[in-house]
Structures are given as C-alpha cells and as structure tokens.
Amino acid sequence: MIQLTTLTWHKAQNTVSLKFSDETCGTLSAEYLRIFSPSAEVRGHGGGEPMLVLGKEQVKIMAIEPVGRYALKFTFDDGHDSGLYDWRTLQGLCQQHSELWQGYLARLAKVGYDRATPLKPKNTSIIDVLAASKPAQGTEKAPHD
C-alpha cells in the first residue's frame, strides 16, 4: 500500500512537495491541486470529464489537514475545502502532472480562456439562453393555414 512519507508546504511559492513510499515525488501548485480537486464539485457526481475550473491562477492554500492515515484535506482561499486527496490521488497527480496540465491548458484554449490575462469568464445565464431561443417581440410569424 502506497504511503505519503514526506510533505513540505512551500507557502511563499504556494506549492507542496510530496514524496511517497515507492519514491514517487513531485511538487504541485495550489492552482493545480484546486483545478484537479477530487471533490464532487469538480469531478461531478456521475464520472465523465471533470468540470473545467477557471480563474484559479492566484488561489492560495490556507490549510492542510491530515485525514486519518490515508488522505489530506486542503482548504483554499476561494473557500473550496471539499474533496479528500488520498495518497493514490496525490501520487497520480504527481505522476501524471505533465499530461494533466497539458490537457487542462488545451481545454482552456478550446474555450478561449487566457491564463496570462485572467478575466472572469463570461457566463450565459438561463435567461439569455431562453431569450436567444425565442423570436424577438414583433417578429413572430403567423402560422400558415
């Protein structure tokens, strides 16, 4: 069974360095941990592709708490504190860092989000969607008889 053997929180760099019993190691940023949170909020309740989390470039880790002998709970300054990062999840985040990060950047590019100039993403409200699906006032066509 894999065990976390070393955890170093680099507060100034906003990262954590991890080392596991099988010698896997890695340094993960707060942004990376936040966007790949194992919480249902990010992962969804039914599997499939996780939510695309935007605007976390400056998120900070506020607290790290051990959960038994199998996981960590991170609290971020955006209020997110759900999702337990068990050893297997953290090990996977270390091992697949490059692949996961490149996939995330590709998803951001696909939706036109630029990390260099983080802006609040434009949200389409339900009202906007409904308005777009109805003809404008006075443009309704009479049904043909």
C-alpha positions as CSV (number, residue, x, y, z in Angstrom):
1,M,0.0,0.0,0.0
2,I,1.3,3.4,-1.0
3,Q,2.1,5.9,1.8
4,L,2.9,9.5,1.8
5,T,6.3,9.8,3.5
6,T,7.2,13.5,3.2
7,L,5.1,16.6,2.8
8,T,6.6,20.1,2.5
9,W,4.4,23.1,2.2
10,H,6.2,26.0,0.5
11,K,4.0,28.8,1.5
12,A,5.9,31.5,-0.4
13,Q,5.8,29.6,-3.6
14,N,2.2,28.4,-3.0
15,T,3.2,24.7,-3.6
16,V,3.5,21.4,-1.8
17,S,6.3,18.9,-2.4
18,L,5.3,15.3,-1.8
19,K,7.3,12.0,-1.6
20,F,5.8,8.6,-1.4
21,S,6.9,5.2,-0.1
22,D,7.6,4.0,-3.7
23,E,9.9,7.0,-4.2
24,T,7.4,8.8,-6.4
25,C,7.7,12.5,-5.8
26,G,6.5,15.8,-7.1
27,T,5.8,19.5,-6.4
28,L,2.2,20.6,-7.0
29,S,1.0,24.2,-7.2
30,A,-2.1,25.4,-5.4
31,E,-3.8,26.1,-8.7
32,Y,-3.1,22.5,-9.9
33,L,-4.4,21.0,-6.7
34,R,-7.5,23.2,-6.9
35,I,-8.4,22.5,-10.5
36,F,-7.9,18.8,-10.1
37,S,-9.7,18.5,-6.8
38,P,-11.2,15.1,-6.1
39,S,-14.4,16.8,-4.9
40,A,-17.8,16.1,-6.4
41,E,-18.0,19.8,-7.2
42,V,-15.1,19.4,-9.7
43,R,-15.2,15.7,-10.6
44,G,-19.0,15.6,-10.9
45,H,-21.3,13.1,-9.4
46,G,-21.5,10.7,-12.3
47,G,-18.0,10.4,-13.6
48,G,-17.1,11.6,-17.1
49,E,-15.0,14.6,-17.8
50,P,-14.4,16.8,-14.8
51,M,-15.6,20.4,-14.6
52,L,-13.4,23.0,-16.3
53,V,-12.3,25.2,-13.4
54,L,-11.3,28.7,-14.4
55,G,-9.8,31.7,-12.7
56,K,-7.7,29.8,-10.1
57,E,-4.3,31.2,-11.2
58,Q,-3.9,33.1,-7.9
59,V,-5.6,30.7,-5.5
60,K,-3.7,30.0,-2.3
61,I,-3.6,27.1,0.1
62,M,-4.8,28.3,3.5
63,A,-4.6,25.0,5.4
64,I,-3.6,21.4,5.0
65,E,-5.1,18.8,7.4
66,P,-4.4,15.1,7.6
67,V,-7.4,12.8,7.4
68,G,-6.5,9.6,9.2
69,R,-3.5,7.9,7.7
70,Y,-4.7,7.9,4.1
71,A,-5.5,11.5,2.9
72,L,-5.1,15.2,3.1
73,K,-7.8,17.9,3.1
74,F,-6.7,21.2,1.5
75,T,-8.5,24.5,2.3
76,F,-8.1,27.2,-0.4
77,D,-8.6,30.9,-0.1
78,D,-11.5,30.8,-2.5
79,G,-13.5,28.8,0.1
80,H,-13.1,25.4,-1.5
81,D,-12.4,22.7,1.1
82,S,-14.2,19.7,-0.1
83,G,-12.6,16.6,-1.5
84,L,-10.1,14.3,0.2
85,Y,-6.8,13.9,-1.6
86,D,-5.9,10.3,-0.7
87,W,-2.4,9.0,-1.2
88,R,-3.3,7.3,-4.5
89,T,-4.9,10.5,-5.9
90,L,-1.9,12.6,-4.9
91,Q,0.5,10.1,-6.3
92,G,-1.4,10.2,-9.6
93,L,-1.3,14.0,-9.7
94,C,2.4,13.8,-9.3
95,Q,2.9,11.0,-11.9
96,Q,0.6,12.5,-14.5
97,H,1.4,16.2,-13.9
98,S,2.6,17.0,-17.4
99,E,-0.2,15.1,-19.1
100,L,-2.9,16.5,-16.9
101,W,-1.6,20.1,-17.1
102,Q,-1.3,20.0,-20.9
103,G,-4.8,18.6,-21.2
104,Y,-6.1,21.4,-18.9
105,L,-4.3,24.1,-21.0
106,A,-5.8,22.6,-24.2
107,R,-9.3,22.7,-22.6
108,L,-8.7,26.4,-21.7
109,A,-7.6,27.2,-25.2
110,K,-10.7,25.5,-26.6
111,V,-13.0,27.8,-24.6
112,G,-10.8,30.9,-25.4
113,Y,-9.6,31.4,-21.8
114,D,-6.2,33.1,-21.5
115,R,-4.3,32.4,-18.2
116,A,-2.0,35.4,-18.9
117,T,-4.9,37.8,-18.6
118,P,-7.3,36.0,-16.3
119,L,-10.7,37.5,-16.5
120,K,-13.9,36.4,-15.1
121,P,-15.3,34.0,-17.7
122,K,-18.4,35.2,-19.5
123,N,-21.4,33.3,-18.1
124,T,-24.5,32.8,-20.1
125,S,-27.5,32.9,-17.9
126,I,-30.6,30.8,-18.3
127,I,-32.5,34.0,-19.2
128,D,-30.0,34.7,-22.0
129,V,-30.4,31.2,-23.4
130,L,-34.2,31.4,-23.2
131,A,-34.2,34.8,-24.9
132,A,-32.0,33.6,-27.7
133,S,-34.4,30.7,-28.4
134,K,-37.5,32.9,-28.8
135,P,-38.2,35.3,-31.6
136,A,-37.8,38.9,-30.8
137,Q,-41.0,40.9,-30.0
138,G,-42.9,41.7,-33.1
139,T,-41.1,39.2,-35.3
140,E,-43.4,36.3,-34.7
141,K,-44.6,34.7,-38.0
142,A,-48.2,33.9,-38.4
143,P,-48.8,30.2,-38.9
144,H,-49.7,29.2,-42.5
145,D,-53.2,27.9,-43.0
